[in-house]
């Protein structure tokens, strides 16, 4: 399973290079993080496909190594909407927060040496509940779920 820093680096590099679309390996982690970025407005579309092109029809027949998620990147006035995306929880230091600490993070106060979220900034939280495995921090707060803060994007 690829680590989340790979997705963060790929997205930042694609936005800086002004790409219109990017493909990443198809994993539940990548799909979860990209769907949060889509809901937050950093992406215009995500589609399943193969290495060659986004095509849901070919995705079904493709082997596991050939499957990709294609994300259409969003720009406004020729400037990328996603300016930075970096890890909060690293393999050497994982950051788990309960709902009260997530509340502090979302309300503009530091929690567990993590800087507070600013305007138009999101944090991705991985919870232990299967039906809500990948959530944005504010969604996790509404559902009163705790979890690992994976990354933040602004």
C-alpha positions as CSV (number, residue, x, y, z in Angstrom):
1,X,0.0,0.0,0.0
2,X,1.5,3.3,-1.0
3,X,1.9,5.9,1.7
4,X,-0.1,9.2,1.6
5,X,3.0,11.3,1.0
6,X,3.1,9.9,-2.6
7,X,-0.4,11.3,-3.3
8,X,0.5,14.6,-1.7
9,X,3.7,15.0,-3.7
10,X,2.0,13.9,-7.0
11,X,-0.8,16.4,-6.6
12,X,1.5,19.3,-5.6
13,X,3.8,18.6,-8.5
14,X,0.9,18.3,-11.0
15,X,-0.6,21.6,-9.8
16,X,2.8,23.4,-10.0
17,X,3.4,22.0,-13.6
18,X,-0.1,23.2,-14.6
19,X,-1.4,19.8,-15.6
20,X,-5.1,19.4,-16.3
21,X,-5.3,15.8,-15.2
22,X,-3.3,13.4,-13.1
23,X,-3.5,9.6,-12.6
24,X,-2.7,7.8,-9.4
25,X,-2.7,4.1,-8.4
26,X,-6.2,2.8,-7.5
27,X,-6.3,2.2,-3.8
28,X,-9.0,2.9,-1.2
29,X,-6.7,5.4,0.5
30,X,-6.1,7.4,-2.7
31,X,-9.8,7.2,-3.6
32,X,-10.8,8.4,-0.1
33,X,-8.4,11.3,0.0
34,X,-9.3,12.4,-3.6
35,X,-13.0,12.2,-2.9
36,X,-12.5,14.6,0.1
37,X,-10.5,17.0,-2.1
38,X,-13.3,16.8,-4.7
39,X,-16.0,17.6,-2.0
40,X,-13.8,20.5,-0.8
41,X,-13.6,22.0,-4.3
42,X,-9.9,21.4,-5.0
43,X,-10.7,19.0,-7.9
44,X,-13.3,19.1,-10.6
45,X,-13.8,15.4,-11.2
46,X,-12.4,12.0,-10.4
47,X,-12.8,8.9,-12.6
48,X,-11.6,5.4,-12.6
49,X,-9.6,4.2,-15.6
50,X,-6.5,2.5,-16.8
51,X,-2.9,3.6,-17.3
52,X,-3.8,4.9,-20.8
53,X,-6.9,7.0,-20.1
54,X,-9.9,7.5,-17.8
55,X,-12.4,4.9,-18.8
56,X,-14.7,3.2,-16.3
57,X,-15.5,0.5,-18.9
58,X,-11.9,-0.5,-19.3
59,X,-11.3,-0.3,-15.6
60,X,-13.5,-3.3,-14.9
61,X,-11.5,-5.5,-17.3
62,X,-8.0,-4.2,-16.3
63,X,-5.7,-6.0,-14.0
64,X,-5.0,-4.6,-10.5
65,X,-1.6,-3.1,-11.6
66,X,-3.3,-1.3,-14.6
67,X,-6.1,0.4,-12.6
68,X,-5.8,4.1,-12.0
69,X,-7.8,7.0,-10.6
70,X,-7.9,10.0,-12.8
71,X,-8.4,13.4,-11.1
72,X,-9.1,16.6,-13.0
73,X,-7.3,19.5,-11.3
74,X,-9.0,22.8,-10.7
75,X,-7.6,26.3,-11.4
76,X,-9.0,29.8,-11.0
77,X,-7.5,32.8,-12.8
78,X,-4.7,30.5,-14.0
79,X,-3.7,29.8,-10.4
80,X,-4.1,26.4,-8.7
81,X,-6.7,26.1,-6.0
82,X,-4.5,23.6,-4.1
83,X,-1.5,25.6,-3.0
84,X,0.0,23.1,-0.5
85,X,-0.7,19.6,0.7
86,X,1.5,17.9,3.3
87,X,1.4,15.1,5.8
88,X,0.5,15.6,9.4
89,X,0.9,12.0,10.5
90,X,4.1,10.4,9.3
91,X,5.2,6.7,9.6
92,X,7.7,7.7,12.3
93,X,5.2,9.9,14.2
94,X,1.6,9.1,13.8
95,X,-0.9,11.7,15.1
96,X,-4.2,10.3,16.6
97,X,-6.8,12.7,17.9
98,X,-10.0,12.3,19.7
99,X,-13.1,14.4,18.9
100,X,-12.2,17.1,21.4
101,X,-8.7,17.6,19.9
102,X,-10.2,17.6,16.4
103,X,-12.6,20.3,17.6
104,X,-9.6,22.4,18.8
105,X,-7.9,21.9,15.5
106,X,-11.0,23.0,13.5
107,X,-11.8,26.0,15.8
108,X,-8.4,27.7,15.3
109,X,-6.4,26.3,18.2
110,X,-3.4,24.0,18.2
111,X,-3.8,20.4,19.1
112,X,-1.0,17.8,19.7
113,X,1.6,20.1,18.1
114,X,-0.5,20.5,14.9
115,X,-1.1,24.0,13.8
116,X,-4.8,25.0,13.6
117,X,-6.7,24.9,10.3
118,X,-7.0,28.2,8.5
119,X,-9.5,29.6,6.2
120,X,-10.1,27.3,3.2
121,X,-7.9,24.6,4.7
122,X,-8.9,21.0,5.3
123,X,-7.5,18.1,7.2
124,X,-8.0,14.4,6.2
125,X,-8.9,12.1,9.0
126,X,-8.8,8.3,8.9
127,X,-11.3,6.8,11.4
128,X,-11.7,3.2,12.6
129,X,-15.3,3.0,11.4
130,X,-15.5,1.2,8.0
131,X,-18.4,3.2,6.7
132,X,-16.7,6.5,7.6
133,X,-13.1,5.5,7.0
134,X,-11.9,8.7,5.2
135,X,-13.4,12.0,6.4
136,X,-12.6,15.7,6.4
137,X,-11.9,16.9,10.0
138,X,-15.1,18.9,10.2
139,X,-17.1,15.9,9.1
140,X,-15.4,13.7,11.7
141,X,-16.2,16.4,14.3
142,X,-19.9,16.4,13.3
143,X,-20.0,12.6,13.6
144,X,-18.1,12.7,16.9
145,X,-15.4,10.3,15.5
146,X,-11.8,10.2,16.5
147,X,-9.0,9.0,14.2
148,X,-5.6,9.6,12.7
149,X,-5.0,13.0,11.0
150,X,-3.3,12.0,7.8
151,X,-2.7,15.2,5.8
152,X,-3.8,18.8,5.4
153,X,-4.5,20.8,2.2
154,X,-5.0,24.5,1.5
